Amino acid sequence: MLTHPLTLITFIPLVGMVAILLCPRALTPMCKWVAALTTGLQLPIAVWIYAHFDSATSAIQMVERHQWIANYHVYYFLGIDGISVSMVLLTALICFISVFASFSITRAEKGYYALLMLLDTGMMGVFVALDFFLFYIFWEVMLLPMYFLIGIWGGPRREYAAIKFFLYTLLGSVLILLVMLALYYYGDAHTFDMTQLAARAGSYSLTFQRICWLALFVGFAIKIPAFPFHTWLPDAHVEAPTAISVILAGVLLKMGTYGILRVNYPILPAASHELAWIFLGLVGTINIVYGAMVAMAQTDYKKLIAYSSISHMGYVMLGIASFTAVGINGAVLQMFNHGTITAMLFILVGVIYDRAHHREIDGFGGLAQQMPIYAGMTGFAFFAGMGLPGLSAFISEVLVLIGAWQTHPLMTVFGAGTAILTAGYLLWCFQRIYLGPLNEKYSGLTDLTLREAFTLVPLAAIVLLLGWYPHAILGLIHTSLDHLNQVVVNAATSATVALR
Amino acid sequence: MLNPLPVAFIRWIVVLPLLGAAINFLAGAALQKRFGRTAISLVGCGVVVGSFVIAVGALAGMLQLAPAQRFMLDDLWRWFDVGPLRLDIALWLDPLSMLMVLIVTGVGGLIHIYSTAYMHDDPAYWRFFGWLNLFTFAMLTLVLADNLWLMFVGWEGVGLCSFALIGFWYRERSNTNAGNKAFIVNRVGDWAFVIALYALFSGLRAVGHPTLVIRELARYAPLIADHPGYLGMSLVTFVTLFLFLGATGKSAQIPLHVWLPDAMAGPTPVSALIHAATMVTAGIYMVSRLNFLFSMAPATLEVIALVGAATALFAATIGITQTDIKRVLAYSTISQLGYMFAALGVGAYDFAVFHLMTHAFFKACLFLGAGSVIHALGGEQDMRRMGGLRERLPITFWTFLAATLALCGVPPFAGFMSKDGIIWAAFSRGPLFIWALLLTGAGVTVFYMFRQVYMTFFGDFRGTHEQEHHLHEAPWPMASVLVILGTLSVVGGFVMLPKFVSDFAPFARFLDPVFTAPATHSLMATEFHAHLEVYFALLALAVVAVGWILADACYRTGSLDAASLSGFADGIFYRLSLNKYYVDELYDRAVVRPYLFATRALAWFDLRIIDGIVNLAATLTVFASWLSGLLDRYVVDGLVNLAADATLAAGGRLRRVQTGSVNAYLYGILAAVMLILVIRAMVRA
């Protein structure tokens, strides 16, 4: 029986980081195993959380609440509900996988794994913190290691990409910080407690809500990333090492939409209902279509996958904007599914980059002949990305679109139609890299190693499982999300009544 | 109907092929290396034959039940449970899905057996059977699904397998191009399909019965009969139109027919199984499955009848000029599917399904016969380099001929029973021009089919000596399958005889419980001139005879010059037909190229404009900080330095005042006192 599962799962990586830093020089090759052990310990805790999570209630669970800075009402307040639980699982899984995807890193391993562990803590913290102040701290903690991981271990333009990522995200953070302070000082009872902030949602004036909502939206939209704030992402992905791309796309992007569900929706419900259709619905639809079209024109394998991420995150936004239980559940499931599928895709790009040292789509050809298992695995991931029925993304995209049809049929038509465009760019890419006659230059390439297979197979298994039994995640999240959706819809109704 | 019999065996029909696919994909390469191709054959064919055996058992069980109770349900697990959406992974066996299962596993099983010989020398033998098994699984999921989303799983699943098998020989660029084209064109249809489901679900939700379970739909659909829809249509019309657009993708009808001829790039058994007998009939199945819904939308039925009949003639006219043995059959398939849709459109659901079945027999036989020819000629597909194969490939020839006669609608072959029924239904229930299109199409069909038979099997051999030397009849797995399918092409239609011959129609009686909804669509009063049917059958036969005489004159006796026919009216009709009416070119210019241009333009926009703004902001910030640096250095710091410099300079100047001369000091003091006094006086004043 675990008494502090959330503290444990959040801070185990920090302990791992200390252990890595204390590692004597002679034992540097052990660093990766310390990291593997650390994330390997996180996994059973995640499983424990999964098993002990009560899906029948929308209340906060596994709460840990201690006063931290008394003068400013700051609490060390952790807890999870249906909105965050799937993200906690995803983070634990992706971090574990990404450690093994990092084994090809040889330069300054110690620093790399130490930063990776710090990043892990930051991400996990964002998903479990319920005190806005604490949330913000974790949000910033995660930023710093990411900057160094791209900036030191990245590709040729790593410094440009790292600074772009850092400054762009920081811009968003400042806006979030301002709203946090505004919410804190609103009214007499000062608090950073998100549940209390949400409880008094009715007292905020609509103008105040709108301003806060937009500022928060920009802050979170940069992270998603929503059009037109997305251009840092392709650069960051192209320069980042494989495992960092996996984390970036697998977990980090989810923080944007998570933030909207955690902060915008419960705390500013009336503004959410008013503004979501344009800033989440319309922008999300633009993300879907625009990302798919721009992906079609890419010549760099990794950039293509990066733009497909932008496209797929659009479904999350559209689902959130639907104000239906089906759509919002689909959105959170899509966050999870995108995490696993995109992680696969970036690992697969890394596999070929490690061998051929370039990513030009037209520079390959016929790899299926030389690397059949690799090609088969890529095919699986590509079709998962296309939302093929029987695989997980199908379920979430369909739920999103069923929900969205209720509120925004025209946007749904575009969102559904993009499935054609997605098939276009992924099949074309697959054909150019894996099919056709074998490019003789690559007749010496070896198929997937056992380690690479080990990073891909669990993800593939989850993708397949969730295609046929989505209840494994939906069952966990739906009570909280139904409730959240009701809160927003009710707030909108009462706001309309008040106006009359 | 609403209380189906719960059973637990249907799952095995579906699971067996899935198991075969799993074994072949995960262990196939190793099995093939260790135990040879026989192990793969055993697994690959065994699972499908196993499914067929279970299906036959199920049929026997079903026939024990009273007709109105022939509904069995195998409910496996809860799939979705979100908000109002509740769907199960559940398989539903009723007479219609029973029939489809028998076709899929029966004809499919035969084609699996045929493939063991046809694909024997392919190194990726295991991969072929893996995909073939997976296809069978997906197709069975499609037909057995108890709700529309599960049906869609099968719907796209067969598309995936079709894609993979078209591009099976992936080293050839044109093969993978064809695969991509098939998948993407199908996705256009799939898009329409899902839009229909969203709209339908939304409408049913509005009346308090949110469901997509087919048997519940049958019950609640009447509640949304008058529901307003979108684009100025009623909801039912909107939904059925979009469903039909989805069907045009999978079943290769105008305007989404373009992928099927290219799909012939796949191995021939694939063409037989997927692109003739089973997958392409999914659209027919879906419309007949949802006949209660379509019957509520007369406008949609008219569109279906028109599109089907137009496609039937359109594709047939392309078939007459093609020279690739498989492409002729591909256009024939498109054309025959058009007949089925025309039947659906005039509400003759039973004849559509009947033709689906007979077509599965004879078209599979034709494709496999073509495969036998290609096999014998070492991969040759051009009919201009064939000829005279009658003597060397007798089994192939006679089965091919039987299937051809069936396709042409010659009595008493299977195709006559079904196709004649369709043409009659079009006349008796639909507008006259639908009937005219179908009748003309029947004549053209005979022409292109006998053109094919004569070019392939008659005359002198026109291939190389090398090919002639190696000519051989199909090995037994292929030959026996041809014989079985050839036999079915002859006798397969006896389950439903024309009304003017006999009332014997167990096929229609079997399906009756499925097609309960009255066809509201009937532009002409139907039954009173039923006695005319026999004359119309004779008329159709006369058309068949004309087609045959023309083909015979052109391609066997040579009494009519085909070349001069093609030059008719400056050869414009010939060129149109040969180039498939330039539809591919039209799509390329109107859709593909503009889209590719748009993607490049957007990528430029993204890189130069959006990211350009970001970089500009960064540059401006750097510039601003440089400016403020300048300001700092020259203005802020400059002021400080200025003060210092000024003090210093002032000190330097003032130093000169200190001359050491007492006189000068005294003048200075006096001047100062004077100045003060003057200022005071001025201030007082």
Interface residues (C-beta under 8 A of the other chain):
Chain A: K164 L167 Y168 P228 H230 T231 W232 Y290 M293 V294 M296 A297 Q298 T324 A325 V326 N329 G330 G366 A368 Q369 P372 G376 F383 L388 P389 G390 F394 I395 V398 L399 L401 I402 G403 W405 Q406 P409 T412 V413 A416 G417 A419 I420 A423 G424 L427 W428 Q431 Y434 L435 G436 P437 L438 W468 Y469 P470 H471 L474 G475 H478 D482
Chain B: F25 A29 W77 R78 W79 F80 D81 V82 G83 P84 L85 I89 W149 F152 V153 W155 E156 G157 L160 F163 G167 Y170 R171 E172 R173 T176 N177 G179 N180 F183 I184 R187 V188 D190 W191 V194 I195 Y198 A199 F201 S202 R205 Y230 L596 A598 T599 R600 L602 A603 D606 I610 D611 I613 V614 A618
